[in-house]
Amino acid sequence: MTGTDDHRPDFQRMLRDSKKKGFEYLLVYKFDRFARSRHDSAVNKAILNRNGVKVISATEQISDTPEGIILEGMLESFAEYYSAELSQKVKRGRKESRIKGLYVGGRVPFGYSVENKIVKINEKQADIVRQVYNDYP
């Protein structure tokens, strides 16, 4: 499961299973693995809480005190910030790579090939593309 998508099938199954009262705790490695959105975290923790399930982090010891509530909120905010910032950096990096003519993943269009991370014209296929372009303007 990934913390960036609230529509994870196993996560949704876990939420449904929590209604059956079959477990009291949900152990996560870090709270940012539970959800990267403060909204999703609050909504899903409320569902679990209503079903008698407490979310516990294996690496972040947070008490049930008012200070713990603030700390958990800060950790959730940092996780959401990190996810948004990382997304921006990845998009910017992919755009810069595209501008440089570097391959950034995905399906290579017919008529092109990738050599040493650079998208180049595949002359054999390019002849076909040119012919189709000329025959069907």
VENVENBEL-V803133 format. One line per field, one symbol per residue. ss: DSSP state (~ for helix, > for strand, _ for the rest). phi: phi as a letter, one per 20 degrees, with the letter a starting at -180 (. if undefined). burial: # if it has 24 or more other ideal C-beta (glycine too) atoms within 12 Angstrom, else .. A space follows every 50 residues. Layout:
# VENVENBEL-V803133
ss->???
phi->???
burial->???
This chain:
# VENVENBEL-V803133
ss->________~~~~~~~~~~______>>>>__~~~~___~~~~~~~~~~~~~ ___>>>>________~~~~~~~~~~~~~~~~~~~~~~~~~~~~~~~~~~_ _>_________>>>>__>>>>_~~~~~~~~~~~~~__
phi->.deecfdfgffffffffffemebdcdedfcffefaddffffffffffffg enddecefdceceeegfffffffffffffffgffffgfffffffffffff nefdonffggocbdclmdfcfegffffffffffffcf
burial->..#..#....#..##..#.......#.#.#########.##..##.##.. #.#.###..#.#.........#..##..##..#................. ..................#..................
